[in-house]
Amino acid sequence: MKKVSVIMFALVLGAMVSVQAQGPKECKGKPMCEKQMFFSPETKAMMRADCVAKQLELTKKEKEKIISLFTKEEQKKAKLFEEMQAVQAETEKALEEIIGTEKMNVLKANRKKRKECKSRPHHKE
């Protein structure tokens, strides 16, 4: 059992090294931003633990405990995110039943325009 744990830890660590070797990404000046959503909870936990370990010069044992703690937190957050998406889907379905398909399509188009507008950089002249 201990060998399996060590092997799994080594695999996750190897995956982290390959992700970090690609260098930090920037999205609107914020590192990782939306791209971070696509990392597994375990990878997010490793990234956070690496950051804390570098700041505080943690021991290997401390870092392992932090990875475990952060992994639990990230798994809970992922579960909550999935639940939130399910609630939003239910709301969208109910909304469409109330306002009809035509108005729902208009609403979706307006939301898309608003999202595109927010993603554009604002220029002061």
Secondary structure, 3 states (H helix, E strand, C coil): CHHHHHHHHHHHHHHHHHHHHCCCCEECCEECHHHHHHCCHHHHHHHHHHHHHHHHCCCHHHHHHHHHHHHHHHHHHHHHHHHHHHHHHHHHHHHHHHHCHHHHHHHHHHHHHHHHHHHCCCCCC
